[in-house]
Every structure is written in C-alpha cells, then in structure tokens.
Amino acid sequence: MAKFLRRNSDRHSKLGRNRKKKQVWRKPKGRHNKMRDKRRGYPAVVKIGYKKSNNKREKPGVMKPVLIMNIKDIKKMGKGEVGIVGKIGKKKKTEIVKIAQENKIPLCNIKIEKFLKRNKQQAKKEERK
C-alpha cells in the first residue's frame, strides 16, 4: 500500500521526515499540480480503493478490547480480552507492559518484547551520559 506523502514534502525540511505532525495528508489543489493530475512518476493521491480489508487492519478481532490507563485496569482484565494501552507516560507504560508480559496478557497496540528491548537500550544510553 502506498504511503501518502504531502505535496512537496521532499523539498521542504519543515514538512520533512522528522516532523511527524507536519506529514499529515493535504489534497493537492494547484492548477498545474502533477499529483492532482495523477501523473506517472509522482506520489500517489488518496482515493477510494486503497483501504485495507478488515482482517489486515490492526483490530483486536474476536477478543474484546479494553482500554488500559493505569495498573488497576490491567489487573481487572479477564479471559477473552485484549488490552489497548492509552495515552500515558513512558514510566507507567513500562510498568503496564511488564505486568502484561508476566501474566501473558495480549496487548493490541504494543509489541511487548520490542518495547522493553528499546527501553533497555535507552536506559543504557542515559547511564553513559
């Protein structure tokens, strides 16, 4: 599937790769715009038909999703439920992920091993400084 790029995002650093909030899609509306004309060799434009099928989208599926905002929420979870970690800080998120790993609770929006590995690497870098 195409990653939809904002027009001229490659030309301006203010719209560039390291500025995620500025990378939002804007429809090209210019008179002579090649993306709007859908010319060959130019980035793809959003249109009907690009949406993924339901089973390929990141949805929990059969299990019931539960929003986790603190440690109490993850301890309340039962069988047949999958956790979705909400918008919380790194410290609390790390604690929740460790508890989920110990109790073998599936999390929908975090890959547990990868998250903990990255946190260890960042902690080592901070110790060196």
Secondary structure, 3 states (H helix, E strand, C coil): CCCCCCCCCCCCHHHCCCCHHHHCCCCCCCCCCCCCCCCCCCCCCCCCCCCCCCCCCCCCCCCEEEEECCHHHHHHCCCCEEEEECCCCHHHHHHHHHHHHHHCCCECCCCHHHHHHHHHHHHHHHHHC
